[in-house]
Amino acid sequence: NLVEHAKQMAQKVRASGQSVALNPMNSYYRRLVHNVFADDPEVMSVSENGPQRFKRIFLKRRTK
């Protein structure tokens, strides 16, 4: 479920160009999300600190 949710959120990021924050999660789940986008040419995920750590999904910057 988590991987499918992350992929759906990545589609929203691709469509809108806006980053999306996922719900707080433990390190195992953050690693799963990271691995989903490790080889993706357009989207990346970054762990962010807060009261609890969470993942944010971004579009990768395009270089010319």
Backbone hydrogen bonds in HBPLUS format (Angstrom, degrees):
<---DONOR---> <-ACCEPTOR-->    atom                        ^
c    i                          cat <-CA-CA->   ^        H-A-AA   ^      H-
h    n   atom  resd res      DA  || num        DHA   H-A  angle D-A-AA Bond
n    s   type  num  typ     dist DA aas  dist angle  dist       angle   num
A0005-HIS N   A0001-ASN O   2.89 MM   4  6.08 156.0  1.95 149.8 157.0     1
A0006-ALA N   A0002-LEU O   2.90 MM   4  6.13 159.7  1.94 151.5 156.8     2
A0007-LYS N   A0003-VAL O   2.99 MM   4  6.23 154.9  2.05 147.4 154.1     3
A0008-GLN N   A0004-GLU O   2.98 MM   4  6.23 152.6  2.05 145.8 153.1     4
A0009-MET N   A0005-HIS O   2.93 MM   4  6.22 157.4  1.99 151.0 157.2     5
A0010-ALA N   A0006-ALA O   2.92 MM   4  6.15 146.4  2.04 142.4 152.0     6
A0011-GLN N   A0007-LYS O   3.10 MM   4  6.41 144.2  2.23 141.3 149.9     7
A0012-LYS N   A0008-GLN O   3.20 MM   4  6.61 148.7  2.30 143.0 151.0     8
A0013-VAL N   A0009-MET O   2.96 MM   4  6.31 151.2  2.05 146.3 154.6     9
A0014-ARG N   A0010-ALA O   2.89 MM   4  6.16 159.6  1.93 149.7 154.7    10
A0015-ALA N   A0011-GLN O   2.98 MM   4  6.16 155.8  2.04 145.0 151.4    11
A0016-SER N   A0012-LYS O   2.88 MM   4  5.96 161.2  1.91 151.1 155.9    12
A0017-GLY N   A0013-VAL O   2.70 MM   4  5.14 150.8  1.78 141.2 149.6    13
A0020-VAL N   A0057-ILE O   3.08 MM  37  5.30 152.0  2.16 141.5 150.3    14
A0057-ILE N   A0020-VAL O   2.82 MM  37  5.30 163.1  1.84 156.8 159.8    15
A0022-LEU N   A0055-LYS O   2.79 MM  33  5.43 179.1  1.79 170.5 170.8    16
A0025-MET N   A0053-ARG O   3.15 MM  28  6.48 157.2  2.20 161.4 164.0    17
A0030-ARG N   A0026-ASN O   3.02 MM   4  6.30 158.1  2.07 154.6 161.6    18
A0031-ARG N   A0027-SER O   2.99 MM   4  6.10 152.3  2.06 143.7 150.5    19
A0032-LEU N   A0028-TYR O   3.06 MM   4  6.42 149.9  2.16 143.2 151.5    20
A0033-VAL N   A0029-TYR O   3.04 MM   4  6.34 162.4  2.07 151.8 155.1    21
A0034-HIS N   A0030-ARG O   2.93 MM   4  6.17 158.0  1.98 145.7 152.5    22
A0035-ASN N   A0031-ARG O   2.93 MM   4  6.16 159.7  1.97 152.2 156.7    23
A0036-VAL N   A0032-LEU O   3.13 MM   4  6.44 140.2  2.30 143.6 153.9    24
A0036-VAL N   A0033-VAL O   3.15 MM   3  5.18 128.0  2.43  96.8 110.3    25
A0037-PHE N   A0034-HIS O   3.16 MM   3  5.58 130.9  2.41 106.6 117.6    26
A0040-ASP N   A0037-PHE O   3.24 MM   3  4.92 159.1  2.28  98.6 104.9    27
A0060-LYS N   A0042-GLU O   2.65 MM  18  5.27 169.0  1.67 141.4 143.2    28
A0044-MET N   A0058-PHE O   2.92 MM  14  5.39 159.6  1.96 148.4 154.1    29
A0058-PHE N   A0044-MET O   2.83 MM  14  5.39 166.3  1.85 161.9 166.7    30
A0046-VAL N   A0056-ARG O   2.88 MM  10  5.34 154.3  1.94 150.5 159.1    31
A0056-ARG N   A0046-VAL O   2.84 MM  10  5.34 154.0  1.91 149.5 158.0    32
A0048-GLU N   A0054-PHE O   2.79 MM   6  5.53 163.6  1.82 162.4 166.7    33
A0054-PHE N   A0048-GLU O   3.13 MM   6  5.53 159.9  2.17 151.5 157.7    34
